[in-house]
Amino acid sequence: MGCFKEKTKSPHIPERLFSDATGFNSKTKIDYKNFGQYILGAVQRCGSAALKKKYGFFALRKVGECKAFNYLT
């Protein structure tokens, strides 16, 4: 677990699992008033979604966008 800055303008994280910002595969809205609680839930949902699809890694990008992958480049 950790944070990193992406080196490229188009990072290679192949599958978007959900996006709370756009509603892609998600009915959860970003709760800016309770952001700490929201983000903990988003991390848990993202990890669960990645595990369900048998991915080895997952990431939250931007605000509320969950992506998953099996390798680091």
CORKA-V932369 format. One line per field, one symbol per residue. ss: DSSP state (H for helix, E for strand, L for the rest). Layout:
# CORKA-V932369
ss = ???
This chain:
# CORKA-V932369
ss = LLLLLLLLLLLLLLEEEEELLLLELLLLLLLLLLHHHHHHHHHHHHHHHHHHLLLLEEEEELLLEEEEELLLL
